[in-house]
């Protein structure tokens, strides 16, 4: 998990970080994983980089999964002083870079699960840049909730 | 000697804890933003370990014994050494390289302390010393051809500044420790000799691939070390950076299931395609076709070698072309493995040439099948007799 109080807080794969310091949260090289940035509008924010949609019963790594990751991040944001009723989210990733899945691609499943869990948790989805077939790197600004997205084959975008 | 490969997960966590303590020490001393990017465990031929130390500017070594025997190395490349020295210097003051040694001494002690704490053992350490040639620190053990090497990469501030820790446990005592921590009743144990044979087999496959590549392109190639890494699934993608790569991904199945990635850095793509395509042939479709053809040859060189040694068949899919962030491509492969495992076995091969050409090959066998296949291998197999394409 990233540490607060740095120039930027790096969030790895199957990882999350929360902050109330305004330090940007970054995660890079998203393929079929999904990045979920959540903030309360008052400077408390978190970023999750989840690999798979739903945690098994014995899933020890909460941040590896969309469902347990969002749930855990919401609890950590609340513990840091965020109002759970004022949370909004932006999401990016969930691409299908490879044709390896025989059924529904994992990226699509991750995005669908994210939408459902955010809805269940009462977190409004304020913007998304998902799907397609290219990789993304993400910077999430805790104070504004702005999500910057970079790709190798296109100009940076902002949510 | 048999070891429980699953117990390597525990040692990977211990290595990460040691690296985190060292990274915290560096943050405190220099006010830098540090981050443990990854810890992986290499199982590699002893005579190839020196190829792990790349572009070393400054290296500090420490010997230890007691609860764990061996030595540790902290290495800085030139740019990260300069960066840390700049952070340490007062404004207007000329950087003093002695400061870096002092920082490295403190970090190395913290790293070993982290190991001792996790192992609940007392580890006695020597005074850290600066070494000119890190390869000379490799423990020579006539009884072992292969060794486990722990490699932790610590990022320092933004950019490409990194330092690396290598922990080289004395092979025999570490194997004994692995045996003690493993569960002999599980089916996750393999013979170290069988594992060594499988890596030698894969290394021979890599040589075949390089030879085929050379014949196809006319470019003289070199194969860097072929080693097997044990990596937490979340760190698999860190084997490669975020810059643009073109390549092919294959799924293979049969006696062993898994994925193979053949990746070229963007500046190598032109070298390869110029060499392969007829003069005047241009365009993305032609380039893609050339990269796919190389991918096919590579996949066959690797996978057929495994299949022939095991006297079985392993099929592979058609090439799946990719041209994107390297990290994102491997992350998408890791996601496939993550559905059934927390830890990955990664064969990592680099083929280079001066032209420039940098080709990274990664094989990701599915964990349970890999252990079964390794256990079924003749540990006395002469890999030079295995038929290849």
Interface residues (C-beta under 8 A of the other chain):
Chain A: X2 X6 X7 X8 X10 X12 X13 X14 X15 X28 X29 X30 X31 X32 X33 X51 X52 X61 X64 X95 X97 X98 X99 X100 X101 X106 X107 X134 X135 X136 X137 X151 X152 X153
Chain B: X33 X35 X155 X157 X158 X233 X234 X235 X237 X242 X243 X244 X249 X251 X259 X320 X322 X323 X324 X325 X326 X327 X328 X329 X330 X331 X332 X333 X334 X335 X336 X338 X339 X342
